[in-house]
Amino acid sequence: MSIGLARLREEPDRIRQGAIDKGEDPSIVDAALELETTRRRLLAESDRLKAERNAASKTIGEAIRGGAAPNGPEVAALRKASTDAGVEIDKIDAELAAAETQLEELMLRIPNPADPDVPVGDESANVVVRTWGDLLAKEGVAEAGVAWTRRPHWEIAERLKMFDLERGAKITGSGFPVYTGQGSRLQRALIDFMLDIHTGEHGMTEVWPPAMVNAASARGTGQIPDKEDLMYIATRDELYLVPTAEVPVTNLHRDEIFEADQLPVRYAAYSPCFRREAGAAGKDTRGILRVHQFDKVEMVFFEKPEASGEALEWLTARAEVILQRLGLAYRVLLMATKDMGFVQAKKYDIEVWAPGVERWLEVSSCSNFRDYQARRMAIRYRPEPGAKPELVHTLNGSGLALARTVAAIMETYQQPDGSMAVPEALQPYMRTALVTV
C-alpha cells in the first residue's frame, strides 16, 4: 500500500485530484474508498460477533457453575448460539480478507500526489530551473580558421571504433551495444570517476547490488504494477532484471527500522540497467540515445521527513557536479505532473547538450518520493529512542546515466581532425588526453 488508509479517508479530494493531475484514472480512488468502507464495516461486524461469541462462552461456564447440566437444553442452546456465531464469523472474515486483498491492489494503483509547487500539465509545462555552460553549435571553426561540422556520436564511434551496434544486435538484439577499445575504457572511467566523487567528496556509501530482484522488491519501489511491461522478466525464477539500481538499493532496508541518529543514509551504486521500452515508436534509434541495456551510477537517500525537501536539492546538485567536472553544458527542469512519473512527488530532470545531434539529452532524474515507497516497503525510523516508528522519506537520482553522457562527451569533445579529446577530469582514468584512430 502506498498512500495509507488514513490519508485516503482524510484527503480523498486531494488524492483524486493528484491522480487527475498525473493523467491517471481517478475512479480508482473512489473504488478504493468504497472498499475501505466495506472493509471497516466487515471488521466491525466481525469484532461484534467475536465479542458475542466470547460472551456466550463465558455464559456457558457460568451456567454450568450455577448448576445447569453440561448436556442439558440450556447449555446446548448456548453452545449452538456460539457455534452459529463462529460460522458467521468465518464467513465475514473470508469476505474481509477478500476485501483487503482487493483494496491492497487498488491502493498500489493510486499515484503519489505531486507536491504543491509542481507545475500541472504535460511536458509543455515543464520549467527550466537553471542552465550551466555554453551550448556549442553544430557548425564550428578550427584553430586554423577552417569551418567544420560536428558529427553525431555514432559517426565518431565508427571512426574511432568505440562501440559496435551491429555486433551487439547480432549477439542479443537491437538496443544492446558492444563497447570496444577506448569506448570500453570510457565506460569504466566514467563509472569509477562518478563513484569516486560521490563517495570521496559527497560522503555516500558505495553499494554494488544484484542485477536481478524479486517481485517484492519491484513492487516496493513502484516498478510493479505500474511499469511491469517495461521490465525484463526471468519467468522461470520470477525475477526481474533491474531497470535502475534504485530498486535493489532502496530495498536494502525493506521491513527495517532506523534509529533517528542513523539518518540520513545515502548510497551510491553502479549497476547495469535493462529496459524494454527503448527505441519505442521508432524514436532515437540511431546511436546509443535509447538502448535496452546501459550503465548507470545511482544515488539513493533515506531521510527524515522534514529534511527530504532540502535533500532533493542537494542530491540534484550532486549530479550537476559530475556534469560540471566533465565540462558538459546542461539544464535542470522541474517536471510537470504528467511528465514526472507515477511514484514521484517531485522530480528534476537534468538534460545535457549534445551539439552533434543538436539536442538536449536526459542524463539524470532526481526524485523525492516522500513516504510513498517507504510505506510499500515498511521502512521506518524512531524520531527518538522508544518512540513509535514513523515512515522515512526516500529519494534517488542518476549520478549519471552513461549512454547519453557518453554520447554528449563524444559530440562535445570531438576534434576537427576526427579525434576526440578526453575531459580533463577523466584523463587520469583514461590514461590519455586524446582518443585517436
N, C-alpha and C positions, 0 to 999 in steps of 0.2 A: 504494500500500500504506500502511496506517495504523498497524498495530500493530508491525510489524517481525518478520522471521522468527526472529531470535534470541530475542525475547521470547515468541513463540508456542511455541517449543521449550522454553524455560526456565520459563515460567509458564502452562502450559495450564489448570491448575485455576483460577487467578485470572481468566484471560480468559474461561473458560467461565462462572464464577460471575458475572462482570461482565455478561455477556450475559443471564443469567437475571435478575439484579437489575434490568436495564432492560426486561425483558419481551420480549427478543429470543430467537430460536431458537438454543440453544447447540450444536445439531448442526452448525452452520456451522463452529464451531471444530474439531470432530472431523474434518469433511471436509477442512478446511484442513491439519490435522496429517497426515492420510493422504496428501494431495497433496504436502506438503512432504517426507515420507518417500520418496515416489516420485520427486520431483524430485532429491533428493540421491542416490538410487540410480542414476538415469539419468545424472546428472552424473558420478558416479564411474566408471560404465561407459564413458561417452564419453571421459573423460580416460584411462582404461586403454587403450582401443583406439587412441586417438591416439598414446599413448606407444609402443604396439606398432608402429603404422604408421611412426612416426619411426625406431624401431629397425630395422625392416625396410628402410627406405630407406637407412639408414646401412650395413646389411649388404650391400645390393646394390653400393654403391660400393666397399666393402672387397673383395667377391668379384671385381669387375672389376679392381681394382688388384692383386689377388692372382693374376690370370691367367685367371680364368673368362671364357668368351666372352660378350659382351654379349647375344647372341641364343641362348645355349646353354640347356640344360634347367635348370641350377642357378639362373641369373639369372631365367629365365622363371617358375620356381616361386616365387621370392622376390617377383617383381613381381605374380604372381597373388594371393599372400597379402596384399600391400599393397593391391591393388585391392579384394579381398574385405573387408578391414578398412574401407576407405573407404565401401563400400556400407553396411556395418553401422553405421558412424558416422553417415552421413546419416540412416538410419532412426531411430537413437536420438536424434539431435539434433532431428528432427522431433517425436518423442514428447516430448522435453524442452521444446521450445518450446510445444507444446500444453498440457503440464502447468503451465508457468509462467504462461501466459495464464489458465488456469482458476484457478490459485492467486491470481493478482492480483485477479481478480473476486471470489473468495471473501473475500480479505483486506479488500476495500473494504466488505464487508457485515458485518464484525465490529465491534460498537460499542466505543467508548472506555470502558474500565472506570472507574467512578466513584472518586473519592478516598475514602480510608478514613473520613473524617469526614462523608461524605454519608449522610443517612438512607435506609434501604432501604424501598421501598414505593411506593404510588401517591400521588396528590395529598393524600390524607388524612395522609400522613407528613411533608408539608412543615412546616418550622419557622419561626415568626415570630422573626426575629433582633432587630429593633428597630422602633419606630414613632416618628413625628415629627408634631407638630402636633395641633390639636384637630379632632375629627370633627364637622362641622356636621350638625345634624339637618335632616330634610326640613321639619319644621314650625318656622318662625321667628317672630320678633317684630320688627316695625319699630320705628323710633325713637319713633314716636308711641304705641307700646304696642299697635298693632293686629297681630293674628296674620296670618300669611301662609304660603303653602306654596311651597316651592322647586319649580320646574318642571324637567323633563328638558331636556337641551340642545337637542333638536330643536324643542321649542316655543319656546325662547328664540331659536334661529336663525331660525325662521319670523317671529317678531315683529320681530327686528332685521335681517332679510334678510342673514344672514351666510353661509348656504350653501343650495344648491338641489339636493335629491336627485332630484327628478322630472326636471329638465332634464339632470342627469348621466346618469340612466338612459336618457333619450331619445337622448343623444349616443352613449353607449357601452353601458351596461347597468347593472343593479343593482350597487351597491358602488363606483361611480365618482362621488364627489361633485364638484359645482362650488362653489367658494368664491366669494362675491361681497361687494362693498363692504368693510365693516370685517372681515368674515371672511377675505377675501383678505389684508388688511393684517395681521391677527393671525398668519396663516401666515408671512408674510415676517418679521414682528417676532420671532417665536419662533426661526426659523432663524438670523437674524442674532444675536440675543441668545445663543443656545446656542453658536454658533461663536465669538463674541467671548469668552465666558467660557472655553471650552476652549482657545482659542489664546492669548488675552491673559493669563489667570490660571493656567491649568493647563499651559502650555508645550507644547501639542500643535501639530503641523504640519498646516495645513489642506490637504485634498485635495478636488478636485472630479472624481469618477471618471465613467467611462462608465456609462450606464444599461442596457447590454447586455453580456453576457460570453459567451465561447465555452465549449464543453464542458469543456475542460481546467481552466478557472477554476472552473466549478461543481463539478467533481469534486474539485478541490484543497481546497475548504472543507467538503466533505461534503454539498453540496446534492444531488448525484447520486452513487450511485444512490438514496440514502435518501429524498430529498424531490422527486424529479423530477416526480411527478404534481402537485405543488403549485406548479410554476413555469409561467409563460407562455413559450411557445417560438415563435420566429420560424423555422418549419420550413424555409423556403426557404433561409435563410442559416445554419441550425443555430446560432442564437444564443438566449440566454436573457435575458429581462428580469430585472433584479436583484431578489431578494426583500428585500435589505438591502445597504447599502454595504460590509458585511463582505466580500462576495465579491470585488468588484474591488479593494478596498484591500488585503486580505491577499495577493492575487495580484500586487501590485506587485513583490514580492520573490521570486516563484517562481523556482527554479533559481539563486538568488544566495547568496553567502557574505558575511556581515558580519565585520568585524574586531571584536574584543571591545570596543574603545573606542567603537564606533558604537552600542552598545546601552545603554539601551533606545531603541527607535524608537517614537514614539507619534503617531498620526494622529487627526484629527477630520475627518469628511467628511459633507456633506449629500448625500442622493440621494432621488429618488422611489423607492418600493418597490412591488412588484407581487406579489400572492399570490392564487392561485386558490381557496384554501380558505375565504376569507372568507364568513361567513354560513352555514357548513356546518350541516346538520341544523336549520335554522331558528333558530339561536341569535343573539341580539343583532342582529337585522336592522334594528331601528329606529335612526335617527340615524347616527352615524359610529363606533360602537364596533367594528364588524367591516366593513372595506371591502377592496376588491380593490386599490385604489391609495391610498397615503398617503405622507406625507413624514416623513423621519427624519434626525436627526443621529447618526452612529455614531462610536464611539471604537474604534480598533484598535491593539493593542500588540504589539511583538516584544520578548521579554525573555530574559535568561539563565535557564536552568532553575531555579537556586537562588533567583531573585528573583520567580518568577511567582506564588507564593502570596501574597506581600505585595502584588504589583502588582494582583491581583484585588481585594483590599480597598480599595486606593487608587482603582482605576477605579470601583468601585461607589460610593464616597464622592463622586466627581466628578459622577456622575449625580444623587446626592442634593443636591448643591449647587444644581443647577438648580431642583429642586422647592422647596427652602428659599427661594431667592430669589423664586420665584413665589408663595410663601405657601400651598402646597398640602400638605395632610396626606397622609402616605404611610406604608407599612410595607415592610420588607425581609424577604423569605422565602428561606431556604435550601431549594432544591428537592430533593425526594426522587428516587431513581434512575429511577423510571418516569415522572417528570414533568419531567425535565431535558433530554431530547433525546439523540439517537444519538451525537453527536460530543463533547459536553461531558464534562469530568472533574469539574467543579464549577460550579454556577450559582446566582446570586442573581437573583430577580425582584423588581422594585420596583413596588408597586401604589399608585396614588393613589386617594384617597377622592373619589367623586362623589356629593354629597348629593342631587342631583335624582333620581337613579335608586337611591340608597342602596346603592351597590355599590363594591367595590374593582376598579379597572381597571389592568391591567398596562400600564406605560408604558416599562419597561426590563427587559432581561435582560442580565446581566453574567456572562461565562463565561470559564473557564480551560480551554483545550483541551490544555494541556501540549504534547507533541510530536506529537500526532495529526495535526493539519493540516500541520504543518511537514514531516512525513515524506512526506505525499502530494505536497507542493509542492517538496520538496528545498530548504527554507530553512534554512541552517546559519550557524554562526559559528565563528571560531577563538578558543578560550579564551585563546591567547597567540600572538604572531607565529610563523608557521611550524608551528603545531600542526595536528594532524588536525582537520578541521571536525566539529562536533557540531551536532545539531538544536537550533534555538531553541524557545522556547515561545511560542504565540500566544494572545492574549486579545482579546475585544471586548465592547462593551456599548453599549446605546442611551443616547444622551445628549441628547435623548429622542426617543421616537416621538410625532409631533404629533397624530394624530387623537384619541387618547384624552386626551392632555394638553389639547387644545383643549376637549374635552367637559368635563373637570374644571374648567378655568378658567371656562367659561361657567356651570356649575352652582354653583361656589363663589362667584363674584363677581356673580351676578345680584342685582338690587335689587328691593325690593317694588313699585316703580313700573314694572317691566318692562325697565328699562335694565340695562346691565352695566358695573360698574366695571372698570378696567384695572389689573392688578397693577402696583404702583409700579415694579418693575424693567423693565416693558415700556413704560411711558409715554413715555420718550424715543424709542422705536422706533415706537410707535403715534401719537405726537404728539397724544395726547389722554388724558384720565383717565377718560372715560366714553363708552360706546357707547350711543347712543340711536336712536330711530326716525328 
